[in-house]
Amino acid sequence: MKQTSKIFTAVYKKSGKWYSGWIEEVPGVNTQGKTLIETKKNLKEALSLILETNRLISERSKGKSLLIREQLSVFA
């Protein structure tokens, strides 16, 4: 499957000495870091891992039941 670039919304919050970050569109993608730069790096990695894991889970479902794949575009 061809991989394409997608745009997500990253949100960052400073709490004391730490930053936390999450992706609005994908539940479960969140992280923290001591600096904003570290948090941004960690968040990119967390998002990549979640998306890769979701693709692997979907691939393992092949053959067990009918899967229909299509691109979906929405504006929110």
ROVO-22901 format. One record per residue: residue number from 1; residue in three letters; x, y, z of N, C-alpha, C in turn. Coordinates in pm, 1 decimal, m for minus. Example, Ala and Ser with C-alpha at 12.3 -4.5 7.8 and 13.67 -1.06 7.14 Angstrom:
% ROVO-22901
+-----+-----+----------+----------+----------+----------+----------+----------+----------+----------+----------+
!   k !   r !       nx !       ny !       nz !      cax !      cay !      caz !       cx !       cy !       cz !
+-----+-----+----------+----------+----------+----------+----------+----------+----------+----------+----------+
!   1 ! ALA !   1319.0 !   m569.0 !    780.0 !   1230.0 !   m450.0 !    780.0 !   1320.0 !   m330.0 !    780.0 !
!   2 ! SER !   1285.0 !   m225.0 !    708.0 !   1367.0 !   m106.0 !    714.0 !   1290.0 !      3.0 !    787.0 !
+-----+-----+----------+----------+----------+----------+----------+----------+----------+----------+----------+
END
This chain:
% ROVO-22901
+-----+-----+----------+----------+----------+----------+----------+----------+----------+----------+----------+
!   k !   r !       nx !       ny !       nz !      cax !      cay !      caz !       cx !       cy !       cz !
+-----+-----+----------+----------+----------+----------+----------+----------+----------+----------+----------+
!   1 ! MET !     83.6 !   m117.7 !      0.0 !      0.0 !      0.0 !      0.0 !     88.6 !    124.7 !      0.0 !
!   2 ! LYS !     59.5 !    216.7 !    m89.7 !    135.7 !    340.1 !    m98.5 !    108.9 !    426.2 !     24.6 !
!   3 ! GLN !    215.8 !    472.7 !     86.2 !    200.3 !    558.8 !    202.6 !    204.6 !    704.0 !    157.3 !
!   4 ! THR !    114.6 !    782.7 !    212.0 !    108.5 !    923.0 !    178.7 !    119.2 !   1006.6 !    305.8 !
!   5 ! SER !    153.2 !   1130.3 !    287.6 !    162.4 !   1222.1 !    400.0 !     22.6 !   1265.9 !    441.1 !
!   6 ! LYS !     m3.0 !   1268.9 !    569.0 !   m131.3 !   1313.2 !    622.0 !   m105.1 !   1424.2 !    722.7 !
!   7 ! ILE !   m201.7 !   1509.2 !    740.7 !   m187.5 !   1618.7 !    835.9 !   m279.2 !   1593.9 !    954.6 !
!   8 ! PHE !   m223.1 !   1603.0 !   1074.9 !   m297.8 !   1586.4 !   1199.0 !   m280.0 !   1711.8 !   1283.7 !
!   9 ! THR !   m364.2 !   1726.3 !   1383.7 !   m355.4 !   1841.8 !   1472.9 !   m287.3 !   1801.1 !   1602.9 !
!  10 ! ALA !   m169.4 !   1856.1 !   1626.5 !    m95.5 !   1831.0 !   1750.0 !   m128.0 !   1943.0 !   1848.7 !
!  11 ! VAL !   m150.6 !   1904.5 !   1974.6 !   m179.9 !   2001.2 !   2079.8 !    m74.5 !   1984.0 !   2188.2 !
!  12 ! TYR !    m19.8 !   2094.7 !   2236.2 !     84.0 !   2089.7 !   2339.7 !     40.9 !   2173.5 !   2459.4 !
!  13 ! LYS !     76.4 !   2126.1 !   2577.3 !     41.8 !   2196.6 !   2700.8 !    159.0 !   2188.2 !   2796.9 !
!  14 ! LYS !    195.4 !   2301.4 !   2856.2 !    302.4 !   2301.2 !   2955.1 !    240.5 !   2291.4 !   3094.3 !
!  15 ! SER !    288.3 !   2196.4 !   3171.2 !    242.8 !   2177.5 !   3309.1 !    365.9 !   2169.3 !   3397.3 !
!  16 ! GLY !    393.2 !   2274.4 !   3470.4 !    513.7 !   2277.4 !   3552.0 !    636.3 !   2275.6 !   3463.2 !
!  17 ! LYS !    724.9 !   2178.2 !   3487.6 !    848.3 !   2167.1 !   3409.1 !    833.6 !   2076.5 !   3287.2 !
!  18 ! TRP !    716.8 !   2016.7 !   3268.5 !    696.0 !   1920.1 !   3160.9 !    598.4 !   1972.2 !   3056.8 !
!  19 ! TYR !    614.2 !   1921.1 !   2935.6 !    518.8 !   1944.5 !   2828.2 !    445.5 !   1814.2 !   2800.6 !
!  20 ! SER !    318.2 !   1822.4 !   2772.1 !    245.0 !   1706.1 !   2724.2 !    193.1 !   1740.1 !   2585.7 !
!  21 ! GLY !    171.4 !   1637.6 !   2506.7 !    122.0 !   1658.0 !   2371.5 !     32.1 !   1544.2 !   2329.9 !
!  22 ! TRP !    m64.0 !   1573.6 !   2243.3 !   m153.7 !   1469.9 !   2193.3 !   m202.1 !   1508.9 !   2054.5 !
!  23 ! ILE !   m256.5 !   1409.5 !   1984.2 !   m313.2 !   1429.7 !   1851.2 !   m464.6 !   1430.5 !   1866.5 !
!  24 ! GLU !   m528.1 !   1539.6 !   1825.0 !   m672.5 !   1553.0 !   1841.8 !   m751.4 !   1444.6 !   1769.5 !
!  25 ! GLU !   m707.4 !   1406.8 !   1650.5 !   m786.5 !   1316.8 !   1566.8 !   m769.3 !   1169.0 !   1598.0 !
!  26 ! VAL !   m668.1 !   1132.8 !   1676.3 !   m639.7 !    990.9 !   1699.0 !   m632.2 !    963.2 !   1850.1 !
!  27 ! PRO !   m735.9 !    903.3 !   1906.1 !   m732.4 !    872.1 !   2049.3 !   m613.5 !    781.7 !   2083.5 !
!  28 ! GLY !   m553.5 !    807.4 !   2196.1 !   m443.2 !    723.6 !   2241.9 !   m306.0 !    769.6 !   2200.6 !
!  29 ! VAL !   m298.3 !    870.1 !   2113.8 !   m167.8 !    921.2 !   2073.0 !   m136.0 !   1041.5 !   2161.2 !
!  30 ! ASN !    m53.9 !   1017.4 !   2262.2 !    m14.7 !   1123.7 !   2353.5 !    123.0 !   1092.9 !   2410.2 !
!  31 ! THR !    189.3 !   1195.9 !   2459.9 !    324.2 !   1180.0 !   2511.2 !    359.0 !   1297.2 !   2602.0 !
!  32 ! GLN !    481.3 !   1296.1 !   2649.1 !    531.1 !   1408.1 !   2728.9 !    680.6 !   1423.1 !   2706.2 !
!  33 ! GLY !    735.0 !   1535.1 !   2748.8 !    878.2 !   1558.9 !   2737.2 !    919.4 !   1675.5 !   2824.1 !
!  34 ! LYS !   1049.3 !   1685.0 !   2846.3 !   1101.7 !   1794.2 !   2928.7 !   1107.0 !   1925.7 !   2852.5 !
!  35 ! THR !   1114.5 !   1917.7 !   2718.8 !   1114.9 !   2037.3 !   2635.0 !   1008.4 !   2021.8 !   2527.8 !
!  36 ! LEU !    971.2 !   2133.2 !   2467.3 !    872.9 !   2127.9 !   2359.0 !    928.7 !   2049.6 !   2240.5 !
!  37 ! ILE !   1056.1 !   2068.6 !   2211.4 !   1119.2 !   1995.3 !   2100.0 !   1114.0 !   1844.9 !   2125.4 !
!  38 ! GLU !   1148.4 !   1802.5 !   2246.5 !   1143.9 !   1659.7 !   2280.9 !   1001.0 !   1606.1 !   2271.0 !
!  39 ! THR !    905.2 !   1684.4 !   2316.7 !    765.4 !   1641.7 !   2312.0 !    717.7 !   1626.4 !   2168.6 !
!  40 ! LYS !    755.1 !   1718.6 !   2081.6 !    717.3 !   1709.3 !   1940.2 !    776.3 !   1584.1 !   1876.3 !
!  41 ! LYS !    902.2 !   1556.0 !   1904.7 !    968.3 !   1435.8 !   1851.5 !    897.8 !   1310.1 !   1902.4 !
!  42 ! ASN !    869.6 !   1307.0 !   2032.7 !    802.1 !   1191.3 !   2092.2 !    662.5 !   1171.6 !   2033.3 !
!  43 ! LEU !    592.0 !   1282.5 !   2007.6 !    456.5 !   1273.0 !   1954.5 !    456.0 !   1218.0 !   1812.1 !
!  44 ! LYS !    551.0 !   1260.9 !   1730.6 !    562.0 !   1206.0 !   1594.1 !    585.6 !   1056.0 !   1599.0 !
!  45 ! GLU !    674.9 !   1013.8 !   1688.2 !    703.5 !    871.1 !   1701.6 !    581.4 !    794.5 !   1750.3 !
!  46 ! ALA !    510.6 !    848.9 !   1848.7 !    390.5 !    782.7 !   1901.5 !    283.9 !    768.6 !   1792.5 !
!  47 ! LEU !    263.2 !    873.7 !   1713.3 !    165.0 !    867.6 !   1605.3 !    204.4 !    763.7 !   1501.3 !
!  48 ! SER !    331.1 !    762.4 !   1462.7 !    378.3 !    663.5 !   1364.7 !    356.6 !    521.2 !   1413.9 !
!  49 ! LEU !    387.3 !    497.2 !   1542.3 !    370.5 !    362.7 !   1598.8 !    224.1 !    320.2 !   1603.4 !
!  50 ! ILE !    135.1 !    410.7 !   1640.9 !     m7.3 !    378.7 !   1645.5 !    m60.6 !    348.5 !   1505.8 !
!  51 ! LEU !    m25.1 !    430.7 !   1408.1 !    m72.2 !    407.6 !   1271.6 !    m18.1 !    276.0 !   1215.7 !
!  52 ! GLU !    108.8 !    246.8 !   1241.6 !    167.8 !    120.7 !   1196.1 !     99.0 !      1.9 !   1262.4 !
!  53 ! THR !     74.2 !     11.5 !   1390.8 !      7.1 !    m96.7 !   1463.5 !   m133.7 !   m118.5 !   1409.6 !
!  54 ! ASN !   m207.6 !    m10.8 !   1384.3 !   m342.5 !    m24.4 !   1329.5 !   m340.9 !    m91.0 !   1192.7 !
!  55 ! ARG !   m241.1 !    m57.8 !   1109.2 !   m229.0 !   m123.2 !    978.5 !   m199.3 !   m272.2 !    994.1 !
!  56 ! LEU !   m110.6 !   m307.2 !   1086.9 !    m77.5 !   m448.4 !   1109.4 !   m198.9 !   m527.2 !   1157.4 !
!  57 ! ILE !   m275.6 !   m470.0 !   1247.3 !   m396.1 !   m536.6 !   1297.1 !   m494.5 !   m558.4 !   1182.5 !
!  58 ! SER !   m508.0 !   m458.3 !   1097.4 !   m596.9 !   m470.2 !    982.1 !   m547.8 !   m578.1 !    886.3 !
!  59 ! GLU !   m417.4 !   m582.3 !    860.8 !   m360.5 !   m683.3 !    770.9 !   m384.4 !   m824.5 !    823.7 !
!  60 ! ARG !   m373.3 !   m842.7 !    953.3 !   m393.8 !   m975.0 !   1013.7 !   m538.6 !  m1020.1 !   1004.2 !
!  61 ! SER !   m630.0 !   m926.7 !    984.0 !   m772.0 !   m960.1 !    972.2 !   m807.0 !  m1012.2 !    833.5 !
!  62 ! LYS !   m716.8 !   m992.8 !    737.3 !   m742.2 !  m1041.0 !    600.9 !   m764.9 !  m1191.0 !    602.5 !
!  63 ! GLY !   m860.4 !  m1234.8 !    522.6 !   m887.2 !  m1376.9 !    510.7 !   m984.7 !  m1427.6 !    615.5 !
!  64 ! LYS !   m998.9 !  m1359.5 !    726.4 !  m1091.7 !  m1401.2 !    830.3 !  m1233.2 !  m1354.5 !    799.4 !
!  65 ! SER !  m1242.8 !  m1246.5 !    726.8 !  m1372.6 !  m1194.1 !    685.7 !  m1350.7 !  m1098.7 !    569.8 !
!  66 ! LEU !  m1459.1 !  m1060.2 !    506.6 !  m1451.8 !   m968.3 !    393.4 !  m1409.4 !   m830.9 !    443.0 !
!  67 ! LEU !  m1303.8 !   m777.2 !    384.4 !  m1260.3 !   m642.0 !    415.8 !  m1276.3 !   m555.2 !    292.8 !
!  68 ! ILE !  m1330.5 !   m438.7 !    310.5 !  m1341.8 !   m342.2 !    202.5 !  m1256.4 !   m222.8 !    240.9 !
!  69 ! ARG !  m1160.2 !   m191.8 !    156.1 !  m1070.5 !    m78.8 !    182.4 !  m1097.5 !     30.4 !     81.5 !
!  70 ! GLU !  m1102.5 !    153.0 !    130.2 !  m1116.7 !    266.6 !     40.7 !  m1061.0 !    389.9 !    108.5 !
!  71 ! GLN !  m1022.2 !    486.5 !     29.4 !   m977.3 !    612.7 !     85.2 !  m1100.8 !    692.7 !    125.0 !
!  72 ! LEU !  m1088.8 !    762.1 !    235.0 !  m1200.1 !    842.0 !    285.9 !  m1148.6 !    982.9 !    313.5 !
!  73 ! SER !  m1216.5 !   1079.2 !    261.1 !  m1176.7 !   1218.3 !    279.2 !  m1289.1 !   1293.1 !    347.9 !
!  74 ! VAL !  m1255.2 !   1363.0 !    454.3 !  m1354.3 !   1443.1 !    524.1 !  m1297.4 !   1581.0 !    555.1 !
!  75 ! PHE !  m1382.4 !   1676.0 !    568.7 !  m1343.7 !   1810.1 !    607.7 !  m1414.7 !   1841.1 !    738.6 !
!  76 ! ALA !  m1337.5 !   1872.4 !    840.1 !  m1398.2 !   1899.3 !    970.8 !  m1350.1 !   2030.8 !   1025.2 !
+-----+-----+----------+----------+----------+----------+----------+----------+----------+----------+----------+
END
